[in-house]
């Protein structure tokens, strides 16, 4: 009988999803800062919407990639729906994608470390 949880993907798939998520989180976090600058330029003293009209759709596509990476990692790592939704909401607040990435990376690395542990009664030679 395997000790590996049945609701998780294989460790290699989780690790791959984590790599994709980490890159997407960094890109989404930076894109969100650029969007804040674009909104300041649009609605602040410069009152120029040309950069915002170009950047806003780009940011939208980048966020969709971030959202897909969250759902991918969440389903493979066995997250519940509320955790996935909370992580999706981090893409709307500057700085939070970076905070969530650190926390999710630590949690997922801990999950992967636990997944490789073989109980003593199942170790060869015992």
Buried (B, 14 or more C-beta within 10 A) or exposed (E): EEEEEEEBBEBEBBBBBBEBBBBBBBBBBEBBEBBEBBBEBBEEEEEEBEBBEEBBEEBEEBBEBBBEBBBBBBBBBBBEEEBBEBBBEBBEEEEBBBEBBEEBBEBBEEBBEEBEEEEEEEEEEE
